[in-house]
Amino acid sequence: RTFIYPFFTRGRPFPLQLLFFGMLFCIYNGFLQGYYLIYCAEYPNDWCTDIRFTSGLFLFLLGMGINIHSDLLLRQLRKPGEVTYKIPQGGLFTYVSGANYFGEIVEWFGFAIATWSLPAFAFAFFTLCCIGPRAYHHHRYYLKTFTDYPKSRKALIPFVF
């Protein structure tokens, strides 16, 4: 996402500094996750049939699907050159303001469950702590800016928060 999403955004230019720091973070995190999985983790031969792996893989794929679909909906909000904010519609945006954030959080908790590793859980928790508040602030902004914004929508977790 770090390498692809900035090139598909419409409206305001994507800051190069933000792209650089995102790439740096992803490289560092990828190194830590990979190092742990290659050199530290030990899985039994039947790990691929373990409930932790299968449920984690399911959550990862579900979260990835939500994330990709939500990003697609967000990219389609603006016509080329438009910079005005619009209310996202469809998909999980029917229920939450931060559908893309929700998808990413589900994705990384799924990865953490599938790998059953401390670094993956730490990254999932870090993801929740970083983009959870962003979803909340986006939600508050939408409520304040758009008088016709759906009042039943939650910030991040459908029907809950």
C-alpha positions in Angstrom: 0.0 0.0 0.0 2.8 2.4 0.8 4.3 2.0 -2.7 1.1 2.0 -4.7 -1.6 4.1 -3.0 0.1 7.5 -3.3 0.2 7.2 -7.1 -3.6 6.6 -7.3 -4.8 9.4 -5.1 -6.7 12.3 -6.6 -6.9 15.9 -5.4 -4.1 17.3 -3.4 -0.6 16.0 -4.2 0.7 13.3 -1.8 3.6 14.7 0.3 6.9 13.1 -0.8 8.2 13.2 2.8 5.2 11.1 4.0 5.8 8.6 1.2 9.5 8.4 2.2 8.7 7.8 5.9 6.0 5.3 5.1 8.5 3.4 2.9 11.2 3.6 5.6 8.8 2.3 8.3 7.6 -0.6 6.0 11.1 -1.6 5.2 12.1 -1.7 8.9 8.9 -3.5 10.0 9.2 -6.0 7.1 12.8 -6.7 8.2 11.7 -7.3 11.8 8.8 -9.5 10.8 10.8 -11.5 8.3 13.8 -11.9 10.7 11.6 -13.2 13.4 9.7 -15.6 11.1 12.9 -16.9 9.4 15.3 -17.1 12.4 13.3 -17.2 15.6 9.9 -18.8 15.0 9.4 -22.5 15.1 6.2 -24.0 13.8 5.1 -27.7 13.9 4.7 -29.5 10.6 0.9 -29.3 10.9 0.8 -25.5 11.6 -1.1 -24.8 8.3 -4.1 -26.8 9.8 -3.9 -25.2 13.2 -7.0 -23.1 14.1 -4.7 -20.1 14.9 -3.2 -20.2 11.4 -6.5 -20.8 9.5 -8.5 -18.2 11.5 -5.7 -15.7 11.3 -5.3 -16.3 7.5 -9.1 -15.8 7.1 -9.0 -12.5 9.1 -6.0 -11.3 7.1 -7.7 -12.0 3.8 -10.9 -10.4 5.0 -9.2 -7.3 6.3 -7.2 -7.0 3.1 -10.3 -7.2 1.0 -12.0 -4.6 3.1 -9.0 -2.4 2.9 -8.6 -2.6 -0.9 -12.3 -2.1 -1.5 -12.5 0.9 0.8 -9.4 2.5 -0.8 -11.0 2.0 -4.2 -14.2 3.7 -3.0 -12.2 6.6 -1.6 -10.2 7.0 -4.8 -13.5 7.2 -6.8 -14.9 10.0 -4.6 -13.0 12.8 -6.5 -12.7 13.5 -10.2 -9.1 14.3 -11.4 -8.1 17.7 -10.1 -10.9 17.9 -7.5 -9.8 18.7 -3.9 -13.1 19.0 -2.1 -14.1 16.4 0.6 -17.1 14.2 -0.1 -18.9 11.7 2.1 -17.7 8.1 1.4 -20.5 5.7 0.4 -20.8 2.0 0.0 -19.0 -1.0 1.4 -18.2 -0.7 5.1 -18.5 3.0 4.8 -22.2 2.4 5.3 -21.4 1.5 8.9 -18.1 3.3 9.8 -16.2 6.4 8.8 -12.9 4.6 8.8 -13.7 1.5 6.8 -10.2 1.4 5.3 -8.6 1.8 8.7 -10.9 -1.0 10.1 -9.8 -3.3 7.2 -6.1 -2.6 7.9 -6.5 -3.3 11.6 -8.3 -6.6 10.9 -5.7 -7.5 8.4 -2.7 -7.1 10.8 -4.4 -8.8 13.7 -5.2 -11.7 11.4 -1.5 -11.8 10.4 -0.6 -11.7 14.1 -2.9 -14.6 14.9 -1.7 -16.6 11.9 2.0 -16.2 12.8 1.4 -16.3 16.6 4.4 -14.0 17.0 5.1 -11.2 19.5 6.5 -8.9 16.8 3.3 -9.3 14.7 1.1 -8.7 17.7 3.2 -5.6 18.5 2.7 -4.3 15.0 -1.0 -5.0 15.0 -1.3 -3.1 18.3 0.8 -0.3 16.9 -1.5 -0.2 13.9 -4.6 0.0 16.1 -3.0 2.8 18.3 -1.9 4.9 15.2 -4.9 4.6 12.9 -7.7 4.1 15.4 -7.5 7.7 16.5 -7.2 8.8 12.9 -10.6 7.1 12.2 -12.1 8.8 15.2 -10.8 12.3 14.1 -12.1 11.7 10.5 -15.4 10.7 12.0 -15.6 13.9 14.0 -14.6 16.0 11.0 -17.3 14.4 8.8 -19.9 15.0 11.5 -18.9 18.6 11.9 -18.5 19.4 8.2 -21.4 17.6 6.6 -24.9 18.3 8.0 -26.2 15.3 6.0 -23.6 12.9 7.4 -25.3 9.7 8.5 -25.6 9.9 12.3 -25.8 6.1 12.7 -22.2 5.6 11.4 -19.6 4.8 13.9 -16.0 5.9 13.8 -14.1 2.5 13.4 -15.9 -0.6 14.6 -19.3 -1.3 13.0 -22.2 -0.8 15.5 -19.8 -0.3 18.4 -17.4 2.6 18.2 
